[in-house]
Amino acid sequence: MKASRTLAFFASVILLLMLMCLLFPSDGITLGGRHFYFPSLHRVLVREKVRQMDELLVKAEERDLSNARDSIGDCYHLLFESQTRVWLPNDDISYFDHFFERAENARQDRKVIRILHYGDSQIEQDRISCQLRERMQLTFGGGGPGLLPLRQPIPTFSFTQNASGSLIGQSTYGDSSFHRAKGNYGPMLRSWRVAGQATMQLRASTNKSASPLAGSFSNIRVVFNNRPGPLNVTITNRQPSEGSTTSSSHSVTESGIHLVGWQMDSLTSQASLTFSGSADVYGIMVDDSYGVAVDNISMRGVSGHQFTMVNADQLAEAYKLMDIGIIIMQFGGNSVPYLSTEKAIDHYCEGMGKQIDFVRQACPDAAILFIGPSDMSTKVGGQLATYPKLPYLVEQLRLMANAHGAAYWSIYDAMGGKSSMISWVRNGYAGSDYIHFTLKGAHIMGDYLSDMLLKVYDLYKIRKQLTTEQFTQLWKDVTQ
């Protein structure tokens, strides 16, 4: 049969069917005791259109799932295969979900969700923390330098402060100028007792490395233990551009842990606090708006075993007032030169496990991220090389952290592993002591840390967009 005749035949059939659709009674006909129906032309055309739309939707969903698979694969590589990877307890990718949910809702809930970054001298001067703060605040909102001690023993480049007056330092660590306080140290593991009159000046840093987000604030809150009491705190807010000065005071007579604060009408870059009375000041939270704050709590020379020296009830009460989302514990570097045997390392790690358990009990809603030490060099056979037992310490800290329900991130691995410190020093990313990062190197490490947490956040957002079944299948596809 010729093609033209074939075409004419099919056209005739289609035309006949269309005529039947138009002429066939809508309520059907009865023949031989059986009732017959024929679909209307409208129903046929609508059904065809629905079929076409279904096909388009299926194709769109397939494209979306394909894109999701690629994104999940990217997340999986960075989080579980790269040198900047994270070790989550039981490989639980939902470990940070509670923090992400709170951070996303912080503006709506009118809250500041805090990340407490504890560490040794590797994070002094706000190193590493500053990058994490800026990246988190760009993502979730917020601003300001975060939690500050009443007096800053080691100045930071991110913010400028000074204090004077009748102040007594109380600390779990440090030289003899600090008093021991039978557990009354608070969340910074160091407090300052006001014994009469004291003044604290706050102002934005002029250091070129300071983040603009850290230089302005609109919210100041003071956390203190009014054990001796009473305490009066006055804030003086200066607006140089407007030539105005305002003051406001809070007085507290009741004993116990308290928080007093001020929400300003607009952003400012300087203010002063005047204290009168007697109380143990745990810290001053200097923030902007609602979102995320990252608090740098550096403790020079410590092993990380100082948390259990703090009164557990007082610490838990202070944490509760502060809306903690993540607690970062970055320790181990100061102990490396003295841990020369595997037995000594095992004992050190056992002690760190107790610190994690203690912190979790004080702040059960927070995720805990333990960060292990960097590579460190010493002379081995006359040549600079990694401390012999450092790789074993890094591995045991990872096992310990995960066993105690904390996530683990390895600066040692992020640097490149064994003997990487030599390369970092050669490129200007670490100092001549072959231990501490330079500011440039600390910024790189802060970005590595931020990349990891934000990639976990990307995975969290993908999981929210997919059904459990869809994500489970895609996750299986990229991990097998």
Secondary structure, DSSP 4 states (H G I P E B T S, - for coil): --HHHHHHHHHHHHHHHHHHHHHS-TT-EEETTEEE----HHHHHHHHHHHHHHHHHHHHHHHHHHHHHHHHHHHHHHHHTSTT-EE-GGG-TTTTHHHHHHHHTHHHHT-EEEEEEEESGGGGGGTTHHHHHHHHHHHH--EEEEEE-SS-SS--SSEEEEEEEEEEEEESSS-TTSBP-TTTTTTTTEEEEEEEEEEEEEEE---TTS-GGGS-EEEEEEEEE-SS--EEEEEEEEETTTTEEEEEEEEE-S-SEEEEEEEEEEEESEEEEEEEEEEEEEEEEEEESSEEEEEEEE-TT--STTGGGS-HHHHHHHHHHHTEEEEEEE--GGGGGG--SHHHHHHHHHHHHHHHHHHHHH-TTSEEEEEEPPP-EEEETTEEEE-TTHHHHHHHHHHHHHHTT-EEEEHHHHHTSTTHHHHHHHTTSB-TTSSSBPHHHHHHHHHHHHHHHHHHHHHHHHHHHS-HHHHHHHHHHHH-
